[in-house]
Amino acid sequence: MKKLGKLILLCFIISVPLGIIFSKSFQILNDVQLNGPYDVVRIIDGDTIIINIGSTETKVRMIGVDAPESVHSDESKNTEDGIYASNWTKKLLTDQQVYLEYDADTEDDYGRTLAYVYLDDQTTMVNKLLLKNGLAITMTIQPNSKYADAFYEIQVSARENKIGFWAYDFFKEE
């Protein structure tokens, strides 16, 4: 019986440090550097929002997705589907806080902050939700391509399952 107790103790002594080592290395591999939380001030359209960073209102363009237009200066480019995507984003993010994850470039040519936007739970990415719900298509602009493959897979699934705008072929087949 003493040998069994020593064996259990030895297994515990060995397994605890190994468990800590493996859990930490797993955590490091899955950690995402998030910044925030930031208050959402307003929604511009399906893929662009304004948040408060400090005391500055900052326009954020979601990386890797492109929702139909709803507030384009050329009104002929605005669509009912763009208004729907914009309203969906408004419903999701109004009066919420979000977190941002950056990629290689943090600003576009229009002065907008480029980011992956996360809900307050810090795990749900809005960019992915837009694709999953068929409300946007992928748009990869190098060097910001961290999630390009995952985004494409989500888009293919939405298209194949005719989800959102894919149900009536709003988006052109690739």
N, C-alpha and C positions, 0 to 999 in steps of 0.2 A: 504494500500500500504506500510505503514511503517513496518507492521508486516512481510510482504513478504520480504522486504529488510533485516530486521533483521534475518529472517530465512535463507536467502541465505548467509548472512555474517556468521552466526553461522555454517552452513553446511561447508562453506569454511574453517573456523577456525578449525573445527574438522577434516575435510578430509585431509587437507594438512599435518599435522603431521602424521596421520595414513598412508597416501600415502608414506611418507618418510620412516616410520618404515617398512612397508611392502616391499617397493622396496629395502631397504637396506638388509632386511633379505633374500629376494629372491636373491639378488646379492651375498650375502655371501654364500648361498647354491650352487650357480652356478659358483663361482669364482674358477679358476684354477691357481695355483701358477706357472707362467711361468718364465723362465730364458732366457735372451737374449736381443736383437737379436745377433745371431752369424753368421758369414759368412761361407757359405759352401765352403770348399776347394776342395773336390772331392768326388765322389761316389765310394765306394768299390764294392757294389753289390745292389741288390734290397732292402735289409733291413739294410744295414750298410753304414754309411757316415763318412766323416772326416770334422770337423768344426774347426774354430779358436776360442778358448776361451782365451781371452787376447792375448798373443803371442804364445800360445801353440796349436799345432795341436792335436785334440782330436778325437779318433775313437768312434763313437756312434753307438750302436746296438739298433735298435728299439724294444721296449718291446712288447711282445704278438703276434708277427707275424713271420712267417718263409717263406721267398721267396725261390724258387728253386735256387740251386747252380750255380754260374757262374765263380767263381775264387777259387774254392777249390783246395788245394794242391794235392789232389787225383783227377786228371783230369777226371777220369771215372765218378765222381759224378757231373761234370758240364754238364748242359743241354742247349739246344737252348732256352727253356723257361726261364731258369735262366738269360741268356743273354738278353732276351726280358724284363724281370722284371728289370734288372739292367739298361737297356737303358731307360725304362719308368721313373725310379727314377732319372736318369741323366737329362732327359728332364725336369722333374718337378723342380729339385733343383739346377741345374747348375747356377752359378752366382746369387744365391738367398741368403737371410738371413732366418734363422729359429729360433724358440724358442723351449726350452726343458721343459718338465714336468717330474719330477722324481717320482718314486714309492718308495717302502720300501728299496730295494737294489739299489744302484746307480752304482755298478760296477760288472762285471761278472768275472769268473775265468780266463779269457784271458786278463783282464785289460781294457776291453772296457767299456765306460760309457753306462749305460742302461737308456733309456729315451723314452718318447712319443714325437714325433717330430711334431711341428706345423709350418705351412707356416707363412709368414710374416703378414697375416691378424690376427694371433693369435687365430683363431677359427677352422681352417681346420687342422685336424690331419692326417699326412701322413700315419701313421700306419693303420688308418681306411680306407683311400683311397686305400691302397694296397689290403685290404680284399674286399672292395666294388667292385673293378675292377677285382677280381678273380685272382690276381697276387701273392697272398700269402695265407697261411692257419694260423689258430690260433696256438699259441704255448705258453702255460701258464707255467711259471716256478715260483713257490712260492719263496718268498712272494710277487712277483710283479704280482698282479692279479686285480688291481683296475678296469680295463675295461674288464676283461675276459668275463663276461656275454654279454656285448654289442658287443664285438668282435665276439663272437660265433654267435649271432643273425645276424650280418652282413655277416658272412661266410655262414650261412645257406641260406640267401637270394641270395647270389651270386651263390651258388651251385644249388638251386632250379630253378634259372633263367638262369642257364648255361652261366654265365658271365666269361669272361677271360679263364683261364685254365680249368675251370669247363666245358666248352663247349665240350671238348673232353676227359674228365675224366683223366686229367693229375694227379690230386690229387686222392688218394684212398678214397673211401667212408668211413665214420667213423662208 
